[in-house]
Amino acid sequence: MSDIISANEQQPNVSIVGAGPGDPELMTLKAVRLLQAADVVVYDRLVSDEIMKMIPEGTTRTFAGKAARNHHMAQDDINQLLVDLAREGKKVVRLKGGDPFIFGRGSEEAEVLAQNGVDFEIVPGITASAGCGAYGGIPLTHRGLATGVRFVTGHCRNGEHLDLNWQSLADPMTTLVVYMGLINIDKISEELIKAGLAADTPAAAIERGTTADQRTILTNLGELPSCIRRAELVAPSLLIIGQVVQLAHTIGWHIPARDCLLEDSELNTEKTDG
């Protein structure tokens, strides 16, 4: 094991590294090794506090976090920073939550590095969808419930109108995973139902998945917006829509989920009894 961890054949100037969804034990061996050997770590908002604690003292840390409609550092500035640091001879880890190539803009940064002749590597991480689904007891595919899975982003850059192919997404045999969907949750729910996906399709929202602070609410597509508001969920949160969500009732194992529909049913019963 030590030979694997210490193996380091001519490390590139920049390593674009997936940190996974939050639990530090889900990081790859390579990701941990690179993190501990870096001169500079340029990290995103989605990197958990537990993972940040793994960075050795003395390593320079640069925050480049972005939230929907609130960018701490513009993407062009991040790209140039990576180029500049590499040209200074620094060992740079560009640390991203989840996987760099799934809504992580890792490919955009890699393009700029390649165009500027900077040697780089890509280190994949466990995706937010895989990690949050597993820790929420929600498989993304399951025989008889889902034959495929789709990943989409729930917001557009620069405040542009969210214009997805709703008709293609409204497939009852496909699991739909929505990244960054809180801002446009009303539109997402409305458009999917309008496109033909049943309002009672099981749905879940998972906040801070795989961490000790994980919160999961279970509901259906029609009630998803109101349940998210009542639970006051915040980013980072992932939405999973599809029949597979119902399995969370039996195989959810990490932290008990909050069943929004059951709570509503109990509330209605109390009102009737009263």
Secondary structure as UniProt FT lines:
FT   HELIX           2..6
FT   STRAND          14..18
FT   HELIX           24..26
FT   HELIX           29..37
FT   STRAND          40..43
FT   TURN            45..46
FT   HELIX           49..52
FT   TURN            53..54
FT   TURN            57..58
FT   STRAND          60..63
FT   STRAND          66..67
FT   TURN            68..69
FT   STRAND          70..71
FT   HELIX           75..87
FT   TURN            88..89
FT   STRAND          92..96
FT   TURN            100..101
FT   HELIX           106..115
FT   TURN            116..117
FT   STRAND          120..123
FT   HELIX           128..135
FT   TURN            136..137
FT   TURN            143..145
FT   STRAND          148..153
FT   HELIX           157..159
FT   HELIX           166..169
FT   TURN            172..173
FT   STRAND          174..179
FT   TURN            183..184
FT   HELIX           185..194
FT   TURN            195..196
FT   TURN            199..200
FT   STRAND          202..207
FT   TURN            209..210
FT   TURN            212..213
FT   STRAND          215..220
FT   TURN            221..223
FT   HELIX           224..231
FT   STRAND          237..241
FT   HELIX           243..247
FT   HELIX           248..251
FT   STRAND          258..259
FT   HELIX           260..273
//
